[in-house]
Amino acid sequence: MAELNAHHEVPYEEHPSNKPSHTPERPEVVVVPLSPARKLSRISTMEKVISLSLLVTFIALGLLMISLRTTISQVEHSISILQDDVTTNEAEILQLEQEKNELSKSERIQKIAEEEGLSINSDNLRKVKK
């Protein structure tokens, strides 16, 4: 009988009920874009305050830069006007010094005196100093 049991061995089979033959595939996850209102609701109040303060800071810095540029431009314009005035005054001073030197020459004084019929003693004639 032992021989009969050896010939009649039943091979081990997996039962189809334990392991499913077909696994259903999951659909891909579809990402739905958030509306702007939902995006803003996800941002915390602190982030909103920080963003707003940065925006205000950048606007203020921009206005400050424009104001400084305008002020610098006005000061440069004033400086150029003053430099023109100084140049004009220096030229006038030079011209007046030349006229003073010409008027104070002793030859000129002698010539005018002779034209008027006056006599001048050269020893008494002095050059006018500043």
C-alpha positions as CSV (number, residue, x, y, z in Angstrom):
1,M,0.0,0.0,0.0
2,A,2.9,2.2,0.5
3,E,3.5,1.9,-3.1
4,L,0.1,3.1,-4.0
5,N,0.5,6.2,-1.9
6,A,3.7,7.1,-3.7
7,H,2.1,6.9,-7.1
8,H,-0.9,8.8,-6.3
9,E,0.7,11.9,-4.9
10,V,-1.2,15.0,-5.7
11,P,1.1,18.0,-6.7
12,Y,0.6,21.1,-4.6
13,E,-1.3,23.9,-6.4
14,E,-2.0,27.3,-5.3
15,H,-5.6,28.0,-4.9
16,P,-6.7,30.8,-7.3
17,S,-9.0,32.2,-4.6
18,N,-6.0,33.2,-2.4
19,K,-4.2,35.3,-5.0
20,P,-6.2,37.6,-7.3
21,S,-5.3,37.0,-10.9
22,H,-6.0,40.6,-12.0
23,T,-5.1,43.6,-9.9
24,P,-7.1,46.7,-10.9
25,E,-4.9,49.7,-11.9
26,R,-5.3,52.9,-10.0
27,P,-6.0,56.0,-12.1
28,E,-3.2,58.6,-12.1
29,V,-3.7,61.4,-9.6
30,V,-4.9,64.5,-11.4
31,V,-3.7,67.8,-9.9
32,V,-6.3,70.4,-10.1
33,P,-4.9,74.0,-10.0
34,L,-6.0,76.0,-7.1
35,S,-7.9,79.2,-7.6
36,P,-6.2,82.4,-6.6
37,A,-8.5,82.8,-3.6
38,R,-7.6,79.3,-2.4
39,K,-3.9,80.0,-2.9
40,L,-4.2,83.2,-0.9
41,S,-6.0,81.4,1.9
42,R,-3.1,78.9,2.1
43,I,-0.6,81.8,2.7
44,S,-0.4,82.6,6.4
45,T,-1.1,86.1,7.8
46,M,2.6,86.5,8.8
47,E,3.7,85.8,5.2
48,K,1.2,88.4,4.0
49,V,2.5,91.0,6.4
50,I,6.1,90.3,5.4
51,S,5.3,90.5,1.7
52,L,3.3,93.8,2.2
53,S,6.1,95.3,4.3
54,L,8.7,94.3,1.6
55,L,6.6,95.9,-1.1
56,V,6.1,99.1,0.9
57,T,9.9,99.2,1.6
58,F,10.8,98.8,-2.1
59,I,8.3,101.5,-3.1
60,A,9.7,103.8,-0.4
61,L,13.3,103.2,-1.4
62,G,12.4,103.9,-5.1
63,L,10.8,107.2,-4.1
64,L,13.8,108.1,-1.9
65,M,16.1,107.4,-4.8
66,I,14.1,109.6,-7.1
67,S,14.1,112.4,-4.5
68,L,17.8,112.1,-3.9
69,R,18.5,112.2,-7.7
70,T,16.4,115.3,-8.0
71,T,18.1,117.0,-5.1
72,I,21.6,116.1,-6.5
73,S,20.6,117.5,-9.9
74,Q,19.4,120.8,-8.3
75,V,22.6,121.2,-6.3
76,E,24.7,120.5,-9.4
77,H,22.8,123.2,-11.2
78,S,23.3,125.6,-8.4
79,I,27.0,124.8,-8.4
80,S,27.3,125.4,-12.1
81,I,25.6,128.8,-11.8
82,L,28.0,129.8,-9.0
83,Q,31.0,128.7,-11.0
84,D,29.8,130.8,-13.9
85,D,29.4,133.8,-11.5
86,V,32.9,133.2,-10.2
87,T,34.4,133.0,-13.7
88,T,32.6,136.2,-14.7
89,N,33.8,138.0,-11.6
90,E,37.4,136.8,-12.0
91,A,37.4,138.1,-15.6
92,E,36.0,141.5,-14.4
93,I,38.6,141.7,-11.7
94,L,41.4,141.0,-14.2
95,Q,40.1,143.7,-16.5
96,L,39.8,146.2,-13.7
97,E,43.4,145.5,-12.6
98,Q,44.6,146.1,-16.1
99,E,42.7,149.4,-16.3
100,K,44.1,150.4,-12.9
101,N,47.7,149.7,-14.1
102,E,47.2,151.7,-17.3
103,L,45.7,154.7,-15.4
104,S,48.4,154.8,-12.8
105,K,51.3,155.0,-15.3
106,S,53.5,158.1,-14.8
107,E,53.8,158.6,-18.6
108,R,50.1,158.9,-18.9
109,I,49.9,161.4,-16.1
110,Q,52.7,163.5,-17.6
111,K,51.0,163.5,-21.0
112,I,47.7,164.7,-19.6
113,A,49.4,167.4,-17.6
114,E,51.2,168.7,-20.6
115,E,48.0,168.7,-22.7
116,E,46.4,170.9,-20.0
117,G,49.4,173.2,-19.9
118,L,50.7,172.1,-16.5
119,S,54.2,171.4,-15.6
120,I,55.1,168.3,-13.6
121,N,58.2,167.8,-11.6
122,S,59.2,164.2,-12.2
123,D,60.7,163.9,-8.7
124,N,57.3,164.6,-7.2
125,L,55.5,162.1,-9.4
126,R,54.9,158.8,-7.7
127,K,53.2,155.6,-8.8
128,V,49.9,155.1,-7.0
129,K,50.0,151.8,-5.1
130,K,47.2,149.7,-4.1
